């Protein structure tokens, strides 16, 4: 995601600084882009425009990633990469 943001900002003649990155943390996408605009003093562009530029690039990156083989039932879908064990929800496990 950071590479996409850097590319979008660069197309508008700026460099994504650590301060701009920090200003965008914890925001919705539109608010994050507006924070970047404010921090970098970008003119003639809106958060909505930067969002619309970045979304197709993000989708393209996600679609170009390799799919993982089915994970064993002992892992969750989020943890396929790290193979972290799934938290058991059985009554027996809860009583331990």
C-alpha positions as CSV (number, residue, x, y, z in Angstrom):
1,X,0.0,0.0,0.0
2,X,2.8,2.4,0.8
3,X,4.3,1.9,-2.7
4,X,1.0,2.9,-4.2
5,X,0.6,5.9,-2.0
6,X,4.2,7.0,-2.9
7,X,3.5,6.6,-6.6
8,X,0.2,8.6,-6.5
9,X,1.8,11.4,-4.5
10,X,4.8,11.4,-6.9
11,X,2.4,11.9,-9.9
12,X,1.4,15.1,-8.2
13,X,4.9,16.4,-7.9
14,X,5.6,15.6,-4.3
15,X,7.3,13.0,-2.1
16,X,5.4,11.1,0.6
17,X,7.2,12.1,3.8
18,X,7.2,10.2,7.1
19,X,5.2,13.1,8.5
20,X,2.5,12.8,5.9
21,X,2.4,9.0,6.4
22,X,2.0,9.6,10.2
23,X,-0.7,12.1,9.7
24,X,-2.7,9.6,7.7
25,X,-2.5,6.7,10.2
26,X,-5.8,5.6,11.7
27,X,-7.9,7.6,9.2
28,X,-10.5,6.5,6.7
29,X,-9.1,6.4,3.2
30,X,-10.6,9.7,2.2
31,X,-9.4,11.4,5.5
32,X,-6.0,9.8,5.1
33,X,-5.6,11.3,1.6
34,X,-6.8,14.6,2.8
35,X,-4.2,14.5,5.6
36,X,-1.5,13.8,3.0
37,X,-2.7,16.7,0.9
38,X,-2.7,19.0,4.0
39,X,0.8,17.8,5.2
40,X,2.4,18.1,1.7
41,X,0.5,21.3,0.8
42,X,-0.7,19.8,-2.5
43,X,-2.8,22.1,-4.6
44,X,-5.5,21.5,-7.2
45,X,-6.3,18.0,-6.0
46,X,-8.8,16.5,-3.5
47,X,-8.8,13.5,-1.2
48,X,-11.5,12.0,-3.4
49,X,-9.3,12.3,-6.5
50,X,-6.3,10.7,-4.8
51,X,-8.5,7.9,-3.5
52,X,-9.9,7.3,-7.0
53,X,-6.4,7.2,-8.4
54,X,-5.1,4.8,-5.8
55,X,-8.0,2.3,-5.6
56,X,-7.5,0.7,-9.1
57,X,-3.8,0.4,-8.3
58,X,-4.4,-1.3,-5.0
59,X,-6.9,-3.7,-6.6
60,X,-4.4,-4.5,-9.3
61,X,-1.7,-5.3,-6.7
62,X,-4.1,-7.5,-4.7
63,X,-5.2,-9.4,-7.8
64,X,-1.6,-10.0,-8.9
65,X,-0.7,-11.6,-5.6
66,X,-0.4,-15.4,-5.6
67,X,-3.3,-17.3,-4.1
68,X,-2.5,-19.5,-1.1
69,X,-3.4,-23.2,-1.1
70,X,-6.1,-24.2,1.3
71,X,-5.0,-23.8,4.8
72,X,-5.3,-26.7,7.3
73,X,-8.4,-26.4,9.5
74,X,-6.1,-25.6,12.5
75,X,-5.3,-22.2,11.0
76,X,-7.5,-19.2,10.3
77,X,-7.6,-17.6,6.9
78,X,-5.9,-14.5,8.1
79,X,-3.0,-16.5,9.6
80,X,-2.3,-18.6,6.5
81,X,1.2,-17.1,6.2
82,X,2.3,-17.4,9.8
83,X,0.3,-20.7,10.5
84,X,-0.8,-19.4,13.9
85,X,-3.1,-21.8,15.6
86,X,-6.8,-21.0,15.6
87,X,-8.3,-20.1,18.9
88,X,-10.6,-23.0,19.9
89,X,-14.2,-22.1,20.8
90,X,-15.0,-25.5,22.3
91,X,-16.5,-25.6,25.9
92,X,-13.6,-27.9,27.0
93,X,-11.0,-25.4,25.9
94,X,-12.8,-22.6,27.6
95,X,-12.7,-24.3,31.0
96,X,-8.9,-24.8,30.9
